[in-house]
Amino acid sequence: MLFAKKIKDKELSLFDKMIKTCDVQGMSAAISRLPNPDIVLRKTGKGLDTLRNLTNHYQVGTCIDSRKAGVTSKLFDIVKENTPDTHYEFYKDIFNNIDIHGLIEIILDAPLYGFAPIEIVWEKQGKYIVPVKFEAEPQEWFHFNSEGDFFFKHKNYQPDGLLIKPDECRKFLLPKNKPTRKNPYGQCILSRCFWNVAFINGGMEFWVKFTEKYGMPFMIGKYDRSMNQKEKENLLKSLIHMVQDAVGVIPADGSVEIVEPGGKGASADIYEKLITKCENNISKSILGQTLTTDVGSVGSYAAANTHNQVRGDIINSDTRLCEKTVNTLIQYINEINFNDTSVPKCSIYDEKEVDQKLAERDNKIYNTGVRFTKKYMMKTYGYDKDDIVMLSDSDDSDFSSEASHNSFSEPAANEPVDPTELFDVFTSEDLQNLITPALKPIIDFFYKSRDAEEAMEKLAEVYPEMNTEELEKALTKVIFISEMLGRAQQ
């Protein structure tokens, strides 16, 4: 039996029990060193250099650049949390002096290869020890055992290598892409691209041969039976020169016939469809979508939006991986220098873009006399309450009387927003005073006339004399306000 004794430690997993109770000599050592279970590396018998070479492929390289740019294009900041002021400034200085985007680029290699060992180069500066550089080490230098421990393959530490515990030595950052107990190396995205790149390269080779064969007309030379072998060979050479240079010399008693290839268009489409399909598969593997490359003309806009959302989810996942890794670095800095209970956090975020159409619309509304509240500005444009200073009545001379009744007090927590609070709206008396003088003649015409046709005739006679300017202004304001209130109540 394999189990020689009873394990009393209830905290051990079943697999741990099997390892610790195994009596077969060498069994534990054989299980300890776990090879990378990636199926492509296992079947091809080649190392990670095979996957690195894939990054030189045009489709793979472009997709990788696009995926990384989704994170590196974001803004980076250190959030203070409860960190003491002096220590927070210390962290800010560190990240201002290191190549943080270069570090993020290295971290984003983890999804490509499964994991990315990053060596931290520390330097003593005054009384502090700070990171100054980061080195991306080759994955081939390291391996994991069956328990997920991290080893450096060093010749002086045979057979397993030098055990590295990043949390204790604080010398390595080790971002991984979806590691499991079965696969501590993490999932390798480039493995999904391997066969598609192979098919593209093979398809291109055959497509070029096909083009050479059927893309140009055939030259058929006819020779006389009396011609000897040397004359036949000269005729063949002349045909070859005609194909390449469109110039040839043939005997007077010979003839050349030009035959155009036909019916091969469908065959050529096979190569194009194969390559396009493989390119789309690569895009899906790396970016999670293909945008519109494999979408038809029907519904392509909606499909492209859906694909962009999928790509956004992947970028958000990469962002969280980068934040987690940088936060680990911050924790290392704290443990070496301060050992505070609270440390700042890394934040990688998008700069909120102002909706140009929305801003232009609000500017037009503002010019009609409407004034927005602080609450609306915070909700619509993402400002913090301390970023906004509302104009007082004396500061806004044009509309001081209209804005005097507007309140800018902050709402209570979770208090529902009344849409009418977004604007300085007209009172019913204001509308009545503006509209009645302009509409009264029209109402009188309809009241005194026999029918609508007679009223319209009389109205047409006096219309040029009517003053509709005030009515137009009032209606413009009402239309704007009605539209905004309708949007707010949706």
GUGU-751552 format. One record per residue (C-alpha): x, y, z. Coordinates in nm, 3 decimals. Layout:
N
<x->X&y->Y&z->Z>
...
This chain:
490
<x->0.000&y->0.000&z->0.000>
<x->0.109&y->0.354&z->-0.075>
<x->-0.005&y->0.499&z->0.254>
<x->0.221&y->0.380&z->0.534>
<x->0.081&y->0.590&z->0.817>
<x->-0.225&y->0.783&z->0.917>
<x->-0.212&y->1.160&z->0.873>
<x->-0.341&y->1.348&z->1.175>
<x->-0.307&y->1.700&z->1.036>
<x->-0.661&y->1.778&z->0.915>
<x->-0.549&y->2.096&z->0.741>
<x->-0.351&y->1.906&z->0.478>
<x->-0.520&y->1.860&z->0.142>
<x->-0.568&y->1.515&z->-0.002>
<x->-0.283&y->1.570&z->-0.249>
<x->-0.052&y->1.681&z->0.033>
<x->-0.135&y->1.363&z->0.220>
<x->-0.048&y->1.151&z->-0.081>
<x->0.291&y->1.322&z->-0.117>
<x->0.377&y->1.299&z->0.252>
<x->0.273&y->0.933&z->0.289>
<x->0.427&y->0.803&z->-0.033>
<x->0.670&y->0.513&z->0.034>
<x->0.779&y->0.459&z->-0.325>
<x->1.138&y->0.580&z->-0.358>
<x->1.172&y->0.881&z->-0.588>
<x->0.797&y->0.923&z->-0.630>
<x->0.786&y->1.249&z->-0.434>
<x->1.081&y->1.396&z->-0.622>
<x->0.926&y->1.305&z->-0.955>
<x->0.601&y->1.479&z->-0.868>
<x->0.774&y->1.778&z->-0.708>
<x->0.908&y->1.935&z->-1.027>
<x->0.609&y->2.017&z->-1.245>
<x->0.673&y->2.080&z->-1.616>
<x->0.476&y->2.346&z->-1.794>
<x->0.148&y->2.172&z->-1.889>
<x->0.086&y->2.399&z->-2.187>
<x->-0.044&y->2.169&z->-2.461>
<x->0.144&y->2.338&z->-2.749>
<x->0.479&y->2.330&z->-2.568>
<x->0.417&y->1.970&z->-2.472>
<x->0.318&y->1.846&z->-2.818>
<x->0.580&y->2.038&z->-3.013>
<x->0.853&y->1.957&z->-2.762>
<x->0.988&y->2.310&z->-2.799>
<x->1.050&y->2.585&z->-2.546>
<x->0.897&y->2.926&z->-2.496>
<x->1.119&y->3.067&z->-2.772>
<x->0.869&y->2.909&z->-3.012>
<x->0.596&y->3.128&z->-2.868>
<x->0.820&y->3.436&z->-2.854>
<x->0.881&y->3.403&z->-3.226>
<x->0.506&y->3.436&z->-3.279>
<x->0.523&y->3.799&z->-3.166>
<x->0.711&y->3.879&z->-3.488>
<x->0.408&y->3.777&z->-3.692>
<x->0.221&y->4.078&z->-3.829>
<x->-0.121&y->3.982&z->-3.693>
<x->-0.001&y->3.864&z->-3.352>
<x->0.227&y->4.164&z->-3.301>
<x->-0.045&y->4.413&z->-3.396>
<x->-0.299&y->4.254&z->-3.161>
<x->-0.049&y->4.249&z->-2.873>
<x->0.030&y->4.617&z->-2.925>
<x->-0.342&y->4.697&z->-2.929>
<x->-0.409&y->4.500&z->-2.610>
<x->-0.120&y->4.657&z->-2.421>
<x->-0.210&y->5.005&z->-2.544>
<x->-0.553&y->4.960&z->-2.384>
<x->-0.380&y->4.972&z->-2.043>
<x->-0.072&y->5.187&z->-2.107>
<x->-0.292&y->5.463&z->-2.250>
<x->-0.466&y->5.500&z->-1.914>
<x->-0.362&y->5.740&z->-1.639>
<x->-0.162&y->5.623&z->-1.338>
<x->-0.195&y->5.758&z->-0.986>
<x->-0.119&y->5.668&z->-0.624>
<x->-0.425&y->5.696&z->-0.399>
<x->-0.337&y->5.819&z->-0.050>
<x->-0.584&y->5.614&z->0.155>
<x->-0.483&y->5.658&z->0.524>
<x->-0.111&y->5.689&z->0.457>
<x->0.073&y->5.955&z->0.662>
<x->0.142&y->6.267&z->0.457>
<x->0.521&y->6.242&z->0.468>
<x->0.517&y->5.876&z->0.368>
<x->0.268&y->5.944&z->0.089>
<x->0.498&y->6.206&z->-0.061>
<x->0.779&y->5.950&z->-0.041>
<x->0.576&y->5.703&z->-0.250>
<x->0.485&y->5.975&z->-0.499>
<x->0.852&y->6.063&z->-0.547>
<x->0.941&y->5.697&z->-0.608>
<x->0.684&y->5.649&z->-0.881>
<x->0.770&y->5.981&z->-1.040>
<x->1.130&y->5.863&z->-1.079>
<x->1.072&y->5.510&z->-1.211>
<x->0.948&y->5.402&z->-1.552>
<x->0.603&y->5.294&z->-1.442>
<x->0.472&y->5.243&z->-1.795>
<x->0.774&y->5.025&z->-1.872>
<x->0.687&y->4.816&z->-1.565>
<x->0.326&y->4.787&z->-1.683>
<x->0.449&y->4.671&z->-2.025>
<x->0.643&y->4.390&z->-1.856>
<x->0.349&y->4.294&z->-1.634>
<x->0.130&y->4.263&z->-1.945>
<x->0.359&y->3.985&z->-2.072>
<x->0.199&y->3.760&z->-1.810>
<x->-0.120&y->3.693&z->-2.012>
<x->0.095&y->3.617&z->-2.319>
<x->0.325&y->3.359&z->-2.156>
<x->0.124&y->3.261&z->-1.847>
<x->0.355&y->3.430&z->-1.598>
<x->0.618&y->3.706&z->-1.602>
<x->0.904&y->3.695&z->-1.349>
<x->1.017&y->4.054&z->-1.281>
<x->1.334&y->4.118&z->-1.082>
<x->1.336&y->4.433&z->-0.871>
<x->1.663&y->4.627&z->-0.857>
<x->1.681&y->4.805&z->-0.520>
<x->1.907&y->5.095&z->-0.430>
<x->1.986&y->5.266&z->-0.103>
<x->1.908&y->5.637&z->-0.114>
<x->1.980&y->5.814&z->0.213>
<x->1.810&y->5.622&z->0.490>
<x->1.564&y->5.453&z->0.252>
<x->1.584&y->5.157&z->0.015>
<x->1.386&y->5.216&z->-0.304>
<x->1.327&y->5.033&z->-0.635>
<x->1.504&y->5.196&z->-0.928>
<x->1.472&y->4.943&z->-1.212>
<x->1.282&y->4.632&z->-1.317>
<x->1.423&y->4.346&z->-1.523>
<x->1.202&y->4.103&z->-1.717>
<x->1.367&y->3.764&z->-1.670>
<x->1.320&y->3.472&z->-1.915>
<x->1.049&y->3.228&z->-1.807>
<x->1.281&y->2.936&z->-1.897>
<x->1.500&y->3.018&z->-1.598>
<x->1.224&y->2.925&z->-1.355>
<x->0.983&y->2.646&z->-1.281>
<x->0.713&y->2.552&z->-1.031>
<x->0.665&y->2.239&z->-0.829>
<x->0.342&y->2.050&z->-0.770>
<x->0.259&y->2.274&z->-0.474>
<x->0.303&y->2.595&z->-0.672>
<x->0.638&y->2.693&z->-0.519>
<x->0.862&y->2.909&z->-0.737>
<x->1.216&y->2.789&z->-0.819>
<x->1.514&y->2.939&z->-0.997>
<x->1.700&y->2.682&z->-1.210>
<x->2.049&y->2.720&z->-1.065>
<x->2.322&y->2.465&z->-1.124>
<x->2.433&y->2.482&z->-0.761>
<x->2.087&y->2.389&z->-0.639>
<x->2.009&y->2.054&z->-0.796>
<x->1.777&y->1.888&z->-0.872>
<x->1.490&y->2.127&z->-0.798>
<x->1.672&y->2.461&z->-0.806>
<x->1.674&y->2.757&z->-0.567>
<x->1.343&y->2.809&z->-0.390>
<x->1.226&y->3.171&z->-0.418>
<x->0.955&y->3.312&z->-0.195>
<x->0.877&y->3.656&z->-0.342>
<x->0.684&y->3.772&z->-0.034>
<x->0.986&y->3.703&z->0.187>
<x->1.283&y->3.806&z->-0.026>
<x->1.095&y->4.095&z->-0.191>
<x->1.319&y->4.052&z->-0.493>
<x->1.060&y->3.941&z->-0.750>
<x->0.719&y->4.041&z->-0.875>
<x->0.535&y->3.743&z->-1.019>
<x->0.215&y->3.834&z->-1.209>
<x->0.028&y->3.530&z->-1.341>
<x->-0.262&y->3.485&z->-1.582>
<x->-0.534&y->3.266&z->-1.426>
<x->-0.309&y->3.013&z->-1.247>
<x->-0.460&y->2.697&z->-1.099>
<x->-0.337&y->2.420&z->-0.870>
<x->-0.301&y->2.201&z->-1.176>
<x->-0.128&y->2.471&z->-1.377>
<x->0.069&y->2.716&z->-1.158>
<x->0.239&y->2.849&z->-1.473>
<x->-0.082&y->3.028&z->-1.574>
<x->-0.272&y->3.029&z->-1.903>
<x->-0.063&y->3.119&z->-2.207>
<x->-0.255&y->3.317&z->-2.470>
<x->0.015&y->3.282&z->-2.736>
<x->-0.041&y->2.907&z->-2.738>
<x->-0.385&y->2.969&z->-2.884>
<x->-0.224&y->3.151&z->-3.176>
<x->0.038&y->2.889&z->-3.262>
<x->-0.154&y->2.678&z->-3.514>
<x->-0.327&y->2.976&z->-3.672>
<x->0.012&y->3.136&z->-3.743>
<x->0.134&y->2.805&z->-3.887>
<x->-0.170&y->2.783&z->-4.116>
<x->-0.127&y->3.145&z->-4.226>
<x->0.237&y->3.088&z->-4.317>
<x->0.154&y->2.766&z->-4.504>
<x->-0.145&y->2.923&z->-4.676>
<x->0.063&y->3.220&z->-4.785>
<x->0.326&y->2.991&z->-4.936>
<x->0.074&y->2.794&z->-5.138>
<x->-0.115&y->3.111&z->-5.234>
<x->0.204&y->3.262&z->-5.377>
<x->0.272&y->2.947&z->-5.576>
<x->-0.087&y->2.947&z->-5.696>
<x->-0.055&y->3.311&z->-5.802>
<x->0.267&y->3.244&z->-5.988>
<x->0.108&y->2.952&z->-6.165>
<x->-0.231&y->3.091&z->-6.253>
<x->-0.191&y->3.466&z->-6.218>
<x->-0.004&y->3.500&z->-6.551>
<x->-0.094&y->3.362&z->-6.896>
<x->0.059&y->3.035&z->-7.018>
<x->0.306&y->3.046&z->-7.306>
<x->0.271&y->2.741&z->-7.527>
<x->0.540&y->2.698&z->-7.790>
<x->0.485&y->2.475&z->-8.093>
<x->0.793&y->2.332&z->-8.263>
<x->0.845&y->2.155&z->-8.591>
<x->0.915&y->1.782&z->-8.575>
<x->1.240&y->1.838&z->-8.760>
<x->1.383&y->2.047&z->-8.472>
<x->1.660&y->1.879&z->-8.272>
<x->1.683&y->1.871&z->-7.891>
<x->1.900&y->2.183&z->-7.867>
<x->1.655&y->2.384&z->-8.074>
<x->1.371&y->2.267&z->-7.850>
<x->1.562&y->2.380&z->-7.541>
<x->1.627&y->2.720&z->-7.698>
<x->1.255&y->2.755&z->-7.768>
<x->1.177&y->2.673&z->-7.403>
<x->1.424&y->2.934&z->-7.283>
<x->1.264&y->3.190&z->-7.513>
<x->0.924&y->3.113&z->-7.361>
<x->1.063&y->3.158&z->-7.009>
<x->1.205&y->3.498&z->-7.106>
<x->0.872&y->3.595&z->-7.258>
<x->0.694&y->3.519&z->-6.931>
<x->0.941&y->3.727&z->-6.731>
<x->1.023&y->4.009&z->-6.974>
<x->0.747&y->3.986&z->-7.237>
<x->1.026&y->3.958&z->-7.499>
<x->1.136&y->3.642&z->-7.673>
<x->1.307&y->3.508&z->-7.985>
<x->1.172&y->3.197&z->-8.158>
<x->1.252&y->3.023&z->-8.486>
<x->1.074&y->3.141&z->-8.800>
<x->0.902&y->2.806&z->-8.840>
<x->0.790&y->2.793&z->-8.474>
<x->0.480&y->2.943&z->-8.311>
<x->0.373&y->3.065&z->-7.967>
<x->0.021&y->3.055&z->-7.829>
<x->-0.088&y->3.260&z->-7.525>
<x->-0.353&y->3.088&z->-7.312>
<x->-0.526&y->3.282&z->-7.035>
<x->-0.600&y->3.072&z->-6.722>
<x->-0.965&y->3.067&z->-6.632>
<x->-1.200&y->2.918&z->-6.374>
<x->-0.948&y->2.942&z->-6.091>
<x->-1.105&y->3.233&z->-5.901>
<x->-1.289&y->3.003&z->-5.659>
<x->-0.966&y->2.816&z->-5.587>
<x->-0.785&y->3.141&z->-5.504>
<x->-1.068&y->3.237&z->-5.265>
<x->-0.995&y->2.927&z->-5.059>
<x->-0.652&y->3.058&z->-4.960>
<x->-0.787&y->3.405&z->-4.883>
<x->-1.068&y->3.267&z->-4.667>
<x->-0.826&y->3.040&z->-4.480>
<x->-0.587&y->3.326&z->-4.401>
<x->-0.869&y->3.563&z->-4.306>
<x->-1.019&y->3.303&z->-4.074>
<x->-0.684&y->3.242&z->-3.905>
<x->-0.628&y->3.618&z->-3.863>
<x->-0.970&y->3.651&z->-3.701>
<x->-0.893&y->3.360&z->-3.469>
<x->-0.572&y->3.534&z->-3.358>
<x->-0.763&y->3.858&z->-3.292>
<x->-1.020&y->3.671&z->-3.085>
<x->-0.749&y->3.490&z->-2.888>
<x->-0.563&y->3.808&z->-2.794>
<x->-0.827&y->4.083&z->-2.801>
<x->-1.141&y->3.879&z->-2.744>
<x->-1.298&y->4.020&z->-3.061>
<x->-1.235&y->4.108&z->-3.424>
<x->-1.432&y->4.435&z->-3.442>
<x->-1.579&y->4.429&z->-3.793>
<x->-1.325&y->4.208&z->-3.969>
<x->-1.556&y->3.907&z->-3.977>
<x->-1.891&y->4.085&z->-3.954>
<x->-2.119&y->4.124&z->-4.253>
<x->-2.284&y->4.440&z->-4.373>
<x->-2.604&y->4.372&z->-4.178>
<x->-2.593&y->4.478&z->-3.816>
<x->-2.220&y->4.549&z->-3.829>
<x->-2.245&y->4.863&z->-3.612>
<x->-2.419&y->4.686&z->-3.325>
<x->-2.182&y->4.390&z->-3.353>
<x->-1.879&y->4.617&z->-3.346>
<x->-2.009&y->4.784&z->-3.029>
<x->-2.057&y->4.443&z->-2.869>
<x->-1.706&y->4.337&z->-2.969>
<x->-1.561&y->4.658&z->-2.825>
<x->-1.733&y->4.581&z->-2.495>
<x->-1.568&y->4.238&z->-2.490>
<x->-1.229&y->4.396&z->-2.559>
<x->-1.300&y->4.646&z->-2.281>
<x->-1.360&y->4.360&z->-2.036>
<x->-1.022&y->4.208&z->-2.123>
<x->-0.848&y->4.545&z->-2.083>
<x->-1.016&y->4.588&z->-1.744>
<x->-0.888&y->4.245&z->-1.644>
<x->-0.534&y->4.342&z->-1.751>
<x->-0.569&y->4.667&z->-1.558>
<x->-0.660&y->4.480&z->-1.240>
<x->-0.358&y->4.252&z->-1.287>
<x->-0.129&y->4.556&z->-1.318>
<x->-0.283&y->4.727&z->-1.015>
<x->-0.246&y->4.410&z->-0.807>
<x->0.121&y->4.373&z->-0.906>
<x->0.209&y->4.739&z->-0.841>
<x->0.025&y->4.723&z->-0.507>
<x->0.249&y->4.428&z->-0.418>
<x->0.551&y->4.647&z->-0.500>
<x->0.412&y->4.924&z->-0.277>
<x->0.371&y->4.671&z->0.004>
<x->0.735&y->4.563&z->-0.039>
<x->0.847&y->4.928&z->-0.017>
<x->0.643&y->4.973&z->0.299>
<x->0.776&y->4.656&z->0.467>
<x->1.138&y->4.750&z->0.394>
<x->1.116&y->5.116&z->0.496>
<x->0.816&y->5.181&z->0.725>
<x->0.602&y->4.879&z->0.806>
<x->0.293&y->5.100&z->0.828>
<x->-0.048&y->4.946&z->0.878>
<x->-0.189&y->5.155&z->0.594>
<x->-0.027&y->5.203&z->0.254>
<x->-0.137&y->5.389&z->-0.061>
<x->-0.296&y->5.204&z->-0.350>
<x->-0.224&y->5.207&z->-0.720>
<x->-0.500&y->5.334&z->-0.947>
<x->-0.500&y->5.296&z->-1.327>
<x->-0.796&y->5.473&z->-1.483>
<x->-0.935&y->5.639&z->-1.793>
<x->-0.943&y->6.014&z->-1.826>
<x->-1.310&y->6.099&z->-1.851>
<x->-1.378&y->6.264&z->-2.181>
<x->-1.629&y->6.546&z->-2.198>
<x->-1.918&y->6.471&z->-2.430>
<x->-1.878&y->6.749&z->-2.686>
<x->-2.239&y->6.735&z->-2.802>
<x->-2.364&y->6.743&z->-2.444>
<x->-2.141&y->7.041&z->-2.361>
<x->-2.260&y->7.231&z->-2.670>
<x->-2.622&y->7.159&z->-2.581>
<x->-2.577&y->7.278&z->-2.222>
<x->-2.401&y->7.590&z->-2.347>
<x->-2.699&y->7.675&z->-2.566>
<x->-2.934&y->7.620&z->-2.273>
<x->-2.714&y->7.841&z->-2.057>
<x->-2.737&y->8.120&z->-2.315>
<x->-3.117&y->8.112&z->-2.289>
<x->-3.094&y->8.205&z->-1.921>
<x->-3.103&y->7.860&z->-1.761>
<x->-2.862&y->7.801&z->-1.473>
<x->-2.737&y->7.453&z->-1.373>
<x->-2.693&y->7.336&z->-1.014>
<x->-2.375&y->7.194&z->-0.864>
<x->-2.553&y->6.861&z->-0.834>
<x->-2.612&y->6.849&z->-1.211>
<x->-2.250&y->6.942&z->-1.294>
<x->-2.117&y->6.669&z->-1.065>
<x->-2.348&y->6.405&z->-1.209>
<x->-2.309&y->6.498&z->-1.576>
<x->-1.940&y->6.592&z->-1.603>
<x->-1.788&y->6.400&z->-1.313>
<x->-1.660&y->6.698&z->-1.114>
<x->-1.596&y->6.673&z->-0.741>
<x->-1.797&y->6.911&z->-0.526>
<x->-1.478&y->7.099&z->-0.431>
<x->-1.403&y->7.159&z->-0.800>
<x->-1.712&y->7.375&z->-0.850>
<x->-1.769&y->7.727&z->-0.724>
<x->-2.115&y->7.854&z->-0.808>
<x->-2.153&y->8.221&z->-0.904>
<x->-2.345&y->8.439&z->-0.660>
<x->-2.618&y->8.679&z->-0.772>
<x->-2.375&y->8.970&z->-0.777>
<x->-2.126&y->8.773&z->-0.991>
<x->-2.387&y->8.696&z->-1.256>
<x->-2.527&y->9.035&z->-1.342>
<x->-2.719&y->8.927&z->-1.653>
<x->-2.939&y->8.682&z->-1.473>
<x->-2.905&y->8.773&z->-1.107>
<x->-3.275&y->8.828&z->-1.058>
<x->-3.368&y->8.501&z->-1.228>
<x->-3.110&y->8.294&z->-1.037>
<x->-3.178&y->8.448&z->-0.696>
<x->-3.421&y->8.174&z->-0.595>
<x->-3.189&y->7.886&z->-0.692>
<x->-3.039&y->7.684&z->-0.406>
<x->-2.701&y->7.515&z->-0.432>
<x->-2.711&y->7.328&z->-0.102>
<x->-2.592&y->6.971&z->-0.115>
<x->-2.859&y->6.699&z->-0.114>
<x->-2.879&y->6.452&z->0.172>
<x->-2.727&y->6.107&z->0.119>
<x->-2.938&y->5.884&z->-0.108>
<x->-3.194&y->6.162&z->-0.147>
<x->-3.379&y->6.124&z->-0.481>
<x->-3.310&y->6.402&z->-0.728>
<x->-3.607&y->6.607&z->-0.841>
<x->-3.559&y->6.676&z->-1.217>
<x->-3.697&y->7.028&z->-1.175>
<x->-3.404&y->7.110&z->-0.949>
<x->-3.167&y->7.086&z->-1.245>
<x->-3.271&y->7.420&z->-1.388>
<x->-3.412&y->7.762&z->-1.301>
<x->-3.749&y->7.697&z->-1.459>
<x->-4.022&y->7.948&z->-1.542>
<x->-4.312&y->7.994&z->-1.306>
<x->-4.664&y->7.971&z->-1.445>
<x->-4.703&y->8.347&z->-1.407>
<x->-4.384&y->8.408&z->-1.610>
<x->-4.512&y->8.194&z->-1.893>
<x->-4.856&y->8.355&z->-1.881>
<x->-4.711&y->8.706&z->-1.893>
<x->-4.485&y->8.618&z->-2.188>
<x->-4.728&y->8.420&z->-2.397>
<x->-5.064&y->8.593&z->-2.340>
<x->-4.982&y->8.928&z->-2.512>
<x->-4.871&y->8.746&z->-2.825>
<x->-5.156&y->8.493&z->-2.834>
<x->-5.444&y->8.726&z->-2.738>
<x->-5.501&y->8.866&z->-3.094>
<x->-5.510&y->8.513&z->-3.232>
<x->-5.764&y->8.400&z->-2.975>
<x->-5.981&y->8.706&z->-3.052>
<x->-5.978&y->8.632&z->-3.427>
<x->-6.102&y->8.279&z->-3.373>
<x->-6.363&y->8.395&z->-3.121>
<x->-6.514&y->8.663&z->-3.352>
<x->-6.496&y->8.472&z->-3.679>
<x->-6.762&y->8.239&z->-3.821>
<x->-6.515&y->7.960&z->-3.883>
<x->-6.144&y->7.880&z->-3.877>
<x->-6.099&y->7.974&z->-4.245>
<x->-6.225&y->8.329&z->-4.188>
<x->-6.007&y->8.361&z->-3.878>
<x->-5.696&y->8.253&z->-4.070>
<x->-5.770&y->8.509&z->-4.344>
<x->-5.795&y->8.792&z->-4.089>
<x->-5.486&y->8.665&z->-3.910>
<x->-5.286&y->8.670&z->-4.233>
<x->-5.379&y->9.035&z->-4.285>
<x->-5.251&y->9.154&z->-3.947>
<x->-4.969&y->8.900&z->-3.890>
<x->-4.688&y->9.132&z->-4.012>
<x->-4.787&y->9.379&z->-3.742>
<x->-4.767&y->9.122&z->-3.459>
<x->-4.467&y->9.131&z->-3.226>
<x->-4.367&y->8.765&z->-3.189>
<x->-4.013&y->8.818&z->-3.064>
<x->-4.103&y->8.768&z->-2.698>
<x->-4.312&y->8.464&z->-2.789>
<x->-4.022&y->8.306&z->-2.982>
<x->-3.782&y->8.357&z->-2.691>
<x->-4.025&y->8.210&z->-2.444>
<x->-4.102&y->7.908&z->-2.661>
<x->-3.731&y->7.845&z->-2.715>
<x->-3.673&y->7.833&z->-2.342>
<x->-3.977&y->7.613&z->-2.284>
<x->-3.867&y->7.366&z->-2.553>
<x->-3.519&y->7.335&z->-2.405>
<x->-3.652&y->7.291&z->-2.053>
<x->-3.914&y->7.039&z->-2.160>
<x->-3.653&y->6.830&z->-2.340>
<x->-3.415&y->6.833&z->-2.042>
<x->-3.687&y->6.747&z->-1.792>
<x->-3.800&y->6.464&z->-2.016>
<x->-3.446&y->6.321&z->-2.029>
<x->-3.405&y->6.351&z->-1.654>
<x->-3.730&y->6.165&z->-1.583>
<x->-3.642&y->5.870&z->-1.811>
